Amino acid sequence: MTIFDVDGIRLTRVPYFDVALGAEVIGFSAAQADAVPWAVPDWATAEGQVLVGQAVWVIQSDGQAVVVDPCGAADAFLRSGPEAIGHQMAVTAAMSDTGLAVESIDTVVLSHLDGIGMTAALDADGAWVPLFPNARVVLSRDELDYVRSHPGIGGSAALGCLMDQGVVDGVIPPRVMAPGVTFELTGGHSPGHGVLRVGDGAVFIGHLAINPLQVGAGMMPGQHVDAEGAWAALERELRWASEREALVIGPLWPEPGAGRISGPPWVVTAA
């Protein structure tokens, strides 16, 4: 478990697992990963594989608890087949073990929809229900409109079930999620993609960079709906963080899940 304090706001990374995967999962080759001098050991292996983390980030501010992109982009591994319920039970247990029971969460913020992840759980009858039973699920209205018009997006059916249960809110950013915590629209990766900013000390960048190696890659066609827009948004966040020595946090980044930024050329140092 990793914990950061940002101006009295507590950021906790509850890990499930980190895994080394082929560099192609982020649009790289092993040779490209090897060419990044600061990649190993924090963000990639010596064999050119990239490290990807599955975790639940929790923001605690003034008595409110906000979860960000819980175990996203892993539906093929975590949310399908007979193991799906076992995975959600393990994540629920990990949350309880850290004193952050799923019942204590007020809001789940999705930077965008890329699989339902641990936003939803399968009940005994195989129906989708909220994993965080007392939380509102929030994503931008633009993203919700995009999902509605693209029903093939991973996780859309499960999200639809949560919408039918009345727990999903499509909001217009910027939107305050808790004191000092603001959801802001970036677009780029998807039309409704957003970031979550924590004061002047941290930013959750969603999938603008799935792995830190992507901060030096420039535009990456095939990784984003609007590659030029995604790169422009990422650079804005990197400059913002660099100027403030703020944390940049990627929901899929491996332990510790956060880095400090220097450059350009951009370098991510594990926090």
C-alpha positions as CSV (number, residue, x, y, z in Angstrom):
1,M,0.0,0.0,0.0
2,T,1.3,3.5,-0.9
3,I,0.0,6.6,0.8
4,F,0.7,10.3,-0.1
5,D,-0.4,13.4,1.8
6,V,-1.2,16.4,-0.5
7,D,-2.1,19.4,1.6
8,G,-4.0,17.4,4.1
9,I,-5.7,15.2,1.4
10,R,-4.8,11.6,1.8
11,L,-4.1,9.5,-1.4
12,T,-4.0,5.7,-0.9
13,R,-3.1,3.2,-3.5
14,V,-4.6,-0.2,-2.6
15,P,-2.8,-2.7,-4.9
16,Y,-4.2,-5.9,-6.4
17,F,-1.3,-6.9,-8.6
18,D,1.4,-5.6,-11.0
19,V,2.2,-7.5,-14.1
20,A,4.8,-7.3,-16.9
21,L,3.3,-7.3,-20.3
22,G,4.5,-7.0,-23.9
23,A,5.3,-3.4,-24.8
24,E,2.7,-3.6,-27.6
25,V,0.0,-3.1,-25.0
26,I,0.9,0.6,-24.9
27,G,1.8,0.8,-28.6
28,F,5.5,0.3,-28.1
29,S,8.0,-2.4,-29.1
30,A,10.5,-4.0,-26.8
31,A,13.2,-2.0,-28.6
32,Q,11.4,1.3,-27.9
33,A,11.0,0.4,-24.2
34,D,14.6,-0.5,-24.0
35,A,15.6,2.8,-25.5
36,V,14.0,4.8,-22.6
37,P,17.0,5.3,-20.2
38,W,14.8,5.8,-17.1
39,A,12.4,2.9,-17.8
40,V,14.0,0.1,-15.7
41,P,13.3,-1.0,-13.0
42,D,10.3,1.1,-12.0
43,W,8.3,1.2,-15.2
44,A,9.6,-1.7,-17.4
45,T,11.7,-4.8,-17.2
46,A,15.2,-5.4,-18.5
47,E,13.6,-7.6,-21.2
48,G,11.6,-4.8,-22.7
49,Q,8.2,-5.6,-21.1
50,V,6.2,-2.8,-19.6
51,L,4.8,-2.9,-16.0
52,V,1.1,-2.4,-15.6
53,G,-0.6,-2.1,-12.2
54,Q,-4.1,-3.1,-11.1
55,A,-5.1,-1.1,-8.0
56,V,-7.8,1.0,-6.4
57,W,-6.8,4.6,-5.6
58,V,-8.8,6.3,-2.8
59,I,-8.8,10.1,-2.2
60,Q,-9.9,11.1,1.3
61,S,-10.7,14.8,1.8
62,D,-12.7,16.4,4.6
63,G,-14.6,13.2,5.5
64,Q,-15.3,12.2,1.9
65,A,-13.8,9.2,0.1
66,V,-13.4,9.2,-3.7
67,V,-12.2,6.2,-5.7
68,V,-10.6,6.8,-9.1
69,D,-10.7,4.3,-12.1
70,P,-10.7,1.1,-9.9
71,C,-8.9,-1.7,-11.7
72,G,-9.8,-0.4,-15.2
73,A,-8.9,-1.7,-18.6
74,A,-8.7,-5.3,-17.4
75,D,-12.1,-6.7,-18.1
76,A,-10.7,-9.6,-20.2
77,F,-8.7,-10.7,-17.2
78,L,-10.7,-9.7,-14.1
79,R,-14.4,-9.3,-15.1
80,S,-15.1,-12.3,-17.4
81,G,-15.3,-16.0,-16.8
82,P,-15.8,-17.9,-13.5
83,E,-12.9,-16.1,-11.8
84,A,-14.7,-12.7,-12.0
85,I,-16.4,-13.1,-8.6
86,G,-13.2,-14.3,-7.0
87,H,-11.4,-11.2,-8.2
88,Q,-14.0,-8.8,-6.8
89,M,-14.0,-10.6,-3.5
90,A,-10.2,-10.3,-3.3
91,V,-10.3,-6.6,-4.1
92,T,-13.1,-6.1,-1.6
93,A,-11.0,-7.9,1.0
94,A,-7.9,-5.8,0.2
95,M,-10.0,-2.6,0.7
96,S,-11.2,-3.8,4.1
97,D,-7.7,-4.8,5.1
98,T,-6.5,-1.2,4.6
99,G,-9.5,0.3,6.6
100,L,-11.2,1.5,3.4
101,A,-14.2,-0.8,3.2
102,V,-16.2,-0.5,-0.1
103,E,-19.2,0.7,1.9
104,S,-17.2,3.8,3.0
105,I,-16.7,5.1,-0.5
106,D,-18.9,8.1,-1.5
107,T,-18.0,8.6,-5.1
108,V,-16.3,6.6,-7.9
109,V,-14.9,8.8,-10.6
110,L,-14.2,7.3,-14.1
111,S,-11.7,9.3,-16.2
112,H,-13.5,7.5,-19.1
113,L,-15.0,4.1,-19.8
114,D,-12.4,1.4,-20.6
115,G,-14.1,-1.7,-19.2
116,I,-16.1,-1.7,-16.0
117,G,-13.2,-2.9,-13.9
118,M,-14.1,-2.9,-10.2
119,T,-16.7,-0.2,-10.5
120,A,-19.3,-3.0,-10.7
121,A,-19.7,-6.4,-9.2
122,L,-21.4,-9.6,-10.3
123,D,-24.0,-10.8,-7.8
124,A,-25.0,-14.4,-7.2
125,D,-27.4,-14.3,-10.1
126,G,-24.8,-13.0,-12.5
127,A,-26.3,-9.4,-12.6
128,W,-24.1,-6.3,-12.4
129,V,-24.5,-4.2,-9.2
130,P,-22.3,-1.5,-7.7
131,L,-19.2,-2.8,-6.0
132,F,-19.2,0.4,-3.9
133,P,-22.8,0.2,-2.7
134,N,-23.1,3.7,-1.2
135,A,-21.2,5.5,-4.0
136,R,-22.3,7.6,-7.0
137,V,-20.5,6.7,-10.2
138,V,-19.4,9.8,-12.0
139,L,-18.1,10.4,-15.5
140,S,-18.3,13.3,-17.8
141,R,-21.5,13.9,-19.7
142,D,-19.5,14.0,-23.0
143,E,-18.1,10.5,-22.1
144,L,-21.6,9.2,-21.3
145,D,-22.9,10.5,-24.6
146,Y,-19.9,8.9,-26.4
147,V,-20.6,5.5,-24.7
148,R,-24.2,5.7,-25.6
149,S,-23.3,6.2,-29.3
150,H,-20.6,3.5,-29.3
151,P,-22.2,0.5,-27.6
152,G,-19.3,-1.7,-28.4
153,I,-17.0,0.0,-25.8
154,G,-15.8,-2.4,-23.2
155,G,-17.9,-2.2,-20.0
156,S,-20.8,-0.4,-21.6
157,A,-23.3,-3.1,-20.9
158,A,-22.3,-3.2,-17.2
159,L,-22.4,0.6,-17.0
160,G,-25.9,0.4,-18.5
161,C,-27.0,-1.9,-15.7
162,L,-25.7,0.6,-13.1
163,M,-27.4,3.4,-15.0
164,D,-30.7,1.5,-14.8
165,Q,-30.2,1.3,-11.1
166,G,-29.9,5.0,-10.9
167,V,-26.3,5.3,-9.5
168,V,-24.5,6.9,-12.5
169,D,-24.1,10.7,-13.0
170,G,-23.0,12.3,-16.2
171,V,-21.5,15.7,-15.1
172,I,-20.2,18.8,-16.9
173,P,-16.6,19.4,-15.8
174,P,-15.1,21.2,-14.1
175,R,-16.8,19.6,-11.1
176,V,-15.7,19.5,-7.5
177,M,-15.8,15.9,-6.2
178,A,-14.6,16.7,-2.7
179,P,-12.9,19.6,-1.0
180,G,-9.8,20.4,-3.1
181,V,-10.5,17.6,-5.6
182,T,-11.8,18.7,-9.1
183,F,-12.8,16.7,-12.1
184,E,-11.7,18.4,-15.4
185,L,-12.3,17.6,-19.0
186,T,-9.4,16.9,-21.3
187,G,-10.8,14.8,-24.2
188,G,-8.1,13.3,-26.4
189,H,-8.0,9.7,-25.3
190,S,-11.8,9.7,-25.7
191,P,-14.1,12.6,-26.3
192,G,-15.2,12.7,-22.6
193,H,-11.9,11.8,-21.0
194,G,-11.1,13.7,-17.8
195,V,-8.4,14.2,-15.1
196,L,-8.8,14.5,-11.4
197,R,-6.8,17.3,-9.9
198,V,-5.9,17.4,-6.2
199,G,-5.2,21.0,-5.2
200,D,-1.8,22.0,-6.5
201,G,-0.1,18.8,-5.5
202,A,-1.3,15.9,-7.6
203,V,-3.2,15.0,-10.8
204,F,-4.7,11.7,-11.8
205,I,-4.2,11.6,-15.6
206,G,-6.4,8.6,-16.6
207,H,-5.2,7.1,-19.8
208,L,-3.4,10.1,-21.3
209,A,-0.4,7.8,-20.4
210,I,-1.2,4.2,-19.7
211,N,2.5,3.7,-18.7
212,P,5.0,6.4,-17.8
213,L,7.1,5.5,-20.9
214,Q,4.4,7.2,-23.0
215,V,5.2,10.6,-21.7
216,G,8.2,10.8,-24.1
217,A,6.5,9.2,-27.1
218,G,4.7,12.2,-28.6
219,M,1.5,11.6,-30.5
220,M,0.5,7.9,-30.5
221,P,-2.1,7.1,-33.2
222,G,-4.0,4.0,-32.3
223,Q,-3.8,4.6,-28.6
224,H,-6.3,7.5,-28.5
225,V,-9.4,8.6,-30.4
226,D,-7.7,12.0,-30.9
227,A,-3.9,11.4,-30.6
228,E,-3.0,15.1,-31.2
229,G,-5.5,16.2,-28.6
230,A,-4.3,13.6,-26.1
231,W,-0.7,14.6,-26.5
232,A,-1.5,18.3,-26.0
233,A,-3.5,17.4,-22.9
234,L,-0.7,15.2,-21.5
235,E,1.9,17.9,-22.1
236,R,-0.3,20.5,-20.3
237,E,-0.5,18.2,-17.3
238,L,3.2,17.4,-17.3
239,R,4.1,21.1,-17.4
240,W,1.6,21.8,-14.6
241,A,3.1,19.1,-12.5
242,S,6.7,20.0,-13.3
243,E,6.2,23.6,-12.3
244,R,4.7,22.6,-9.0
245,E,6.7,19.5,-8.2
246,A,3.4,17.8,-8.1
247,L,2.6,14.1,-8.3
248,V,1.4,12.6,-11.6
249,I,-0.7,9.5,-11.0
250,G,-1.7,6.9,-13.5
251,P,-4.4,4.5,-12.5
252,L,-2.5,1.7,-14.4
253,W,1.0,2.7,-13.4
254,P,2.8,0.0,-11.3
255,E,3.8,0.5,-7.7
256,P,4.1,3.3,-6.4
257,G,1.7,4.4,-9.1
258,A,2.9,8.0,-9.1
259,G,5.9,9.9,-10.3
260,R,7.6,13.3,-10.3
261,I,8.1,15.0,-13.6
262,S,11.2,16.8,-15.0
263,G,12.0,18.0,-18.5
264,P,11.3,18.4,-21.3
265,P,12.4,16.0,-22.6
266,W,10.0,14.5,-20.1
267,V,11.2,12.0,-17.4
268,V,9.1,10.3,-14.8
269,T,10.8,9.4,-11.6
270,A,9.0,7.1,-9.2
271,A,7.6,9.0,-6.3
